[in-house]
Amino acid sequence: MTFKALLATNSGGAISTALTDLSESDLMPGEVTVAVDYSTVNYKDALAVTGHSPVIRTFPLIPGIDLAGVVAHSTHAGIAPGDRVLVNGYGLSQTHHGGFAQRARVPGDWLVKVPDAFSTREAMAIGTAMAIGTA
């Protein structure tokens, strides 16, 4: 399956980004593949893609320090396809592909299930507070 992602590359110290078609085989290791519905754009993301701070530590990389979506595939106990999940931090947009893509693969231990009282969009709007408050 192919999907769209914003991919950051570094050529001689110049960081550039482009909307790119990737396949699931391009994703990093992890037990859970998420169909990404939302990601926020925050200050750290701006620093990452402009090169004003060495946020991204490995290239090429999909930026986006957070994401929320629906589990498409999982081999992690306690996380099942169809679960709505959120992740923030854990090196997303630094050393691990982040949320600026239609798909992401992460370790299951990084994920927080979105409570039934919230939509995935609401959970992402709350962002870091949601991830910390439900952990």
Secondary structure, 3 states (H helix, E strand, C coil): CEEEEEEEEEECCEEEEEEEEEEHHHCCCCCEEEEEEECCCCHHHHHHHHCCCCCCCCCCECCCCEEEEEEEEECCCCCCCCCEEEEECCCECCCECCCCECEEEECHHHCEECCCCCCHHHHHHHCHHHHHHHC
